[in-house]
Amino acid sequence: MPLYPDILQVLAVNFALCVAGFVVCWAIAVAIRDPTFVDSVWALGMGGLGFATYLQVSGLQVSGYRPRQYLLVGLCGAWALRLGLHLFVRWRSHGPDRRYVRMMEKAKAERGWGYGQATLRLVFLLQAPLMWTVSLPVQLGQLGDGPARIGPLGWIGAAFCVFGIAFEALADAQVTRFRADPASQGRVLQSGLWRYSQHPNYFGDIVSWIGLYLIAAETPAGLWSLPGPLLLIFILTRFSGGVTYERRLARTRPGYDDYQRRTSALIPWPPKAAHGDGV
């Protein structure tokens, strides 16, 4: 079985792959003057790290260890392909994300940064360490000593992950359909899963990665991957998730403040009673 120096080597190779990949993405973003596709790369890249880990260690592990590898790589790959393709199609359909447009304009006006410097510092510089850290469960869960068979905790984690992928996919489908309807312009989505959570897509995302952590946590190395889902929760709830557009919606969508007051911020929950509650 691989020893811990081998684990460090695999993690180092994966980090180098992250850095190299985002350097290429940065060059592409500068060439096309749009970094929006990085959101799609973020998802697809985490699936890629799971597969890269498998390729590096598959010849070293005993055959009994393979089921956990297959489960982690398969579920992470399903999550990554679903979300990555969804974000890529959204980018191709709607064009540059206004968040990045404003970010680049502000960097040029207030700091005098050129486009390359602004995209590097504000968009791409943190992508590699963040992706590498969030995806620790699908990396460490494949490494080191551990039980040959998947135990109850692992199967509970698999159920969490499948549920999270399905929940997030349904939330994304509902908001895509809402935005495509001309009658929805200027309105607030308050039906379906969005009636019970302001960010059901983020909730599904978090549940998926908690599930992957539970699968990994049946191994000693995988137990150390807890910073991954914790960092994801921080990113989605405090750093670059809903906080980046909630203030804009409050300014531009009548009734959004009221929607926030009566709707759970993340965990789905029946809404508080309010006059004019939409369905």
Phi, psi and omega in degrees: 000146181296145177264174186298325174304325178292324177298314179297324179295316179297316179297323179293318177298317180297320179295320178297322177297320178300311182298313181298318181297319182282335172296316177297315180298321178299316179298320178294317180299318179294321182293321183262359179058042180197115178265010187302328184295349180298332179297320177291319180297324180304312181291309182297326181294325179291324173295322178296324179293323176298317180289321178298321177297315179301316181297325182285328188246354186299327180280349183263335186277149173290157188299329181293343181276345187299321182306320179292321176299312180299319182294314180296311182293320181294312181292317178296321178296319178296316177299314185294315181295317181299307184288318181299315179291323177300314181291325178294315179297320179297319178297315181292332181277322188252350179081196184302139176289130183299335177299314181289324178300311180295322180299316181291319179296318181293320180296323179288316184288318187266332185241349180073020181282142171286171185297318181296316179294319182294314180294324179295310185286320189265339185242308193265340188298323183266354188298315184297307180296326180292312179299315182300318182289313181300324184274012180305321180303320183280348174270299185293333179295344179260000190243154173078188180285155178178168179296143182293324183259153175283126182265187181303319180297320179295318180289326173298317177298320178297319178296318176303313185295315179299316178299315182297318179297314180295319181296314180294320180297318179294318179298317179295320179296321181294317181287329176295316178296321179297315181291332181282345181275117180303330180291347182273352184301128180081358181260171179250130178290118183227022181240172180062218180294335182287349173287333186254348180207139176289337182221064181295333177293320177293323177300314178298320178301311182296316179300320179301315184280334169296318177299315178297324177296318181297323175297313181293328188291351175284354177247150179302318179292321182296332178302330183279002183269008181303326177304336180299297179296328178296318178294321179299317178300317179297315182299314186285331185257339186231342190248292186231016180268238185297334183296341183280343181230354182297319180295323178294317179295323179297328179279327190254345183244107177302134179092354182293322177301317180293321177300318179295321182295326186256357185245137178303138183294324185219298184288124181305133182203146179305135183290154174290148180296138178204149178293138177074024181298121181280157180239000000 
